[in-house]
């Protein structure tokens, strides 16, 4: 469930479809933009060009190619599951259910990030950077959405 494709993209498409069916096109756009921003990760990696761990520095379970910072898996998890955490209380009136979804989303982010370090494909700083980039993007998208909503109410 941490891979971008097919798992996260399938979840994102399903989520967008459900939100549209619920009449929440604004939230569908929010989730869709958050999922699409995952495409920024490879460009960030190339721009920063930070090396991945090597066999000499740590136990590597899976070999990965390319630059390591920021972790694309951690960034994708923060984008997708961060969006889920923000949307949950807006589509579910039951606070306990909404909070449970939020907790599950943050647990998924953490587990995906930890798995990248455990597999030896990223340094801890890579996954922290990925989480921070992803969560910052989600917060920015949410701020834009809230500003747009306020402008619609004032009209």
Secondary structure as UniProt FT lines:
FT   HELIX           4..8
FT   HELIX           9..21
FT   TURN            22..23
FT   HELIX           25..36
FT   HELIX           37..40
FT   HELIX           41..48
FT   TURN            55..57
FT   HELIX           72..91
FT   HELIX           95..118
FT   TURN            119..120
FT   HELIX           124..154
//
